[in-house]
């Protein structure tokens, strides 16, 4: 029989399909306020479907030209772009928009705090994709290796603007890691990985993840969301177990020069067996790191979560709960039920 775990809290991954940041902040606070350490803005509007909203950046830049249409798994058939003959640099790439969105949402969050609609001590969580995501989804394969360093520089410039204008003690940065997991699951074939020889793909990926993590100052909370995606309600691959996630988390953690404050790992909807969770016995995290397991699935609700919590507790004595992926592609009518499920599962586990 599995021991009774210490279920520590809840974590929201970022996207929430509601009207705007104000609506997200109010709904999340109403359901989960006492249990949250961090609150995202829902990535509403153009940002809701994750990285494909960067299509507008490439459309507006003179350094790119459209060349075709991608598989519409993420978004509605985003256009592939190739480099124009002109020079690609920070100026010709232009603003990415992440900082502008974060600063607007933070302003709304502070207003709602003042009116008592959001808890005063919850940090603002900014969710950012790594550079691999928009490049893999939107850039022609032949151009990806050339675009990556410029886009990476632009992404870190967006991060720097966020860091300069939001108090560090009020901020958490979450890096969303999905494309990299797809590369590793497929030995670089899925989404057209461009990082050279397969024998060092793992090292290249974890090194890049550590670079963006180390770009976050020590007085800002840092987290990673490792992800298997959620296209048409399904992941891009069905993992054998949590082994790859454990390896990526451990290797990234080892290369950080600062604390890792939180980590999210997904749990497939069909897995409530101890075998899936067994590799997590090798997870090497500091005691101070908040671990969240994405074991909430609306289709089997509280009962399914109980089974997954029991299986996870055979390996892990302490963890928090979350969904397996963001809510962005869900029916907005289900959001209230899913937020309520977070609270029900947490309170049930503590009963």
Secondary structure, DSSP 8 states (H G I E B T S, - for coil): -----EEEEE---SB--SSSHHHHHHHHHHHHGGG-SEEE-B--GGGTTGGGGGHHHHHH-TTEEEEEE--TTSSS--EEEEE-SS--SHHHH---SHHHHHHHHHHHHHHHHHTTSS-TT-EEEEEEE-HHHHHHHHB-GGGHHHHHHHHHHHHHHHHHHHHHHS-GGGEEEEEEE-HHHHHHHTTTTTTT--SS-GGGHHHHHHHHHHHHHHTS-TTSEEEEEE----BTTB-SS--SSSHHHHHHHHHHHHH-SS---EEEEE--TT--SHHHHGGGGG----TT-EEEEEEE-TTTHHHHHHHHHHHHTTT-SEEEEEESS-STTS-GGGHHHHHHHHHHHHHHHH-
